[in-house]
Amino acid sequence: MQHLDLQMVDRLAIVTLNRPNKKNALSENMFEELFDVGSQLQKTKHLRAVILTGAGNNFCAGIDLNFLQTLLPRMEEVRDQMRNPPVGEAANWFQRPCYIWRLLQVPVIAAIDGICIGAGLQLALSADIRLAGPKTRMSIMEAKWGLIPDMGITQVLPQLMRVDQAKELMMTGRILDAKASEQVGLITRIVDDPLAAAKDLAKEIMSFSPEAVNGSKALVDKTWNLLPGLGLAVEAQIQSEIIGTPNQIESVFAGLEKRPANFE
């Protein structure tokens, strides 16, 4: 891989955008690499958590403008790619580098610092939790280029933000500092060292049963915007698949015996 690093540490995957001289802006190759690595992690057995981060002092400055310029001579092809996702997939070629992280069954934590705008913000929003440094700057910046955000933002933002706030940020491309980003729901919490905090959080999450952790993620993702009553069957189905399993029983005994759990 040219600009994406994957490190595996004791069932934790750390994925790093590694193009610091370009503020980790997404090139065409990085679109492919993000999807390929995400797909690889989908199939990785015993994976417990994933951290997404950026090399250097920035998370991601969006799509590389040089890449955008290469699209101009082939607009009809681009429009066709947008309207026709690959067979069997919900997301088109431009959406899947972000959407693939929503499909992982394990928790995904984004460790963010510096610039996090445009496609970079949509990638960060694809994580379950976002820990950001005090110097973080965020923007839904596509309006600056005469576009709308279209890399999966509709699958995430309704769970995080009021509709009027979302419209204002999309229509203005306004840049928010870390505190303002936290206030509107783009950041889970502000931390001094995002990567260290993400590793600590991953370690804490990984101390619990994987079925409970992954089940909680599935429960929220499947029900958060449902009408009242419709989530009850989802709760029941997920819980019925967890209760009585070896890891669930081990959670009980470890708690009763006041010792660390030993999960399969």
RAVEN-V390816 format. One record per pair of residues at least 24 apart in sequence whose ideal C-beta (glycine too) atoms are under 7 Angstrom apart, sorted by the first residue. I is the first residue (numbers start at 0). GAP is how many residues later the second one is. Records with the same first field share a line. If there is no record, write none. Layout:
I=GAP  GAP
This chain:
0=32
1=27
2=24  26  27  30
3=26  29  30  33
5=31
10=35  36  37  195
11=36  37  39  190  194
12=28  34  37
13=37  39
14=35  36  37
15=37  38  39
16=37  38  43
17=37
19=35  36
21=42
22=35  38  92
23=30  31  34  35  36  37
24=35  36  37  38  39
25=34  36  37  38  93
26=37  40
27=39
30=66
33=63
34=61  62  65
37=62  63  66
38=61
40=63
41=61  62
46=59
47=58  158  162
48=57  58  60  153  156  157
49=54  56  58
50=58  60  147  148  151
51=49  56  58  71  75
52=58  142
56=56  57
57=55  56  57
58=53  54  55  56  57  61  65
59=56  59  60  63
60=54  56  59
61=55  56  57  58  79
62=55  56
90=61
93=56  57
94=55  56  57
97=24  25  28  53  54
98=27  53  56
100=25  26
101=24  50  53
104=109
105=108
106=98  106  110
108=89  92  93
110=83  84  87
111=24  82
112=81
116=24
117=24
118=32
121=27  29  30  31
124=28  31  32
125=26  30
127=89
128=59  72
129=57  58
130=57  58  60  63  66  67  70
131=46  49  55  58  62
132=45  58  61
133=44  56
134=43
135=42  45
136=38  40
137=38  43  48
138=34  35  36  37
139=29  30  33
140=32
142=27  28  29  30
143=29
157=67
158=65  66
159=25  26
160=24
206=54
208=38  39  42  54
209=37  53
210=31  34  36  37
211=30  36  39
214=27
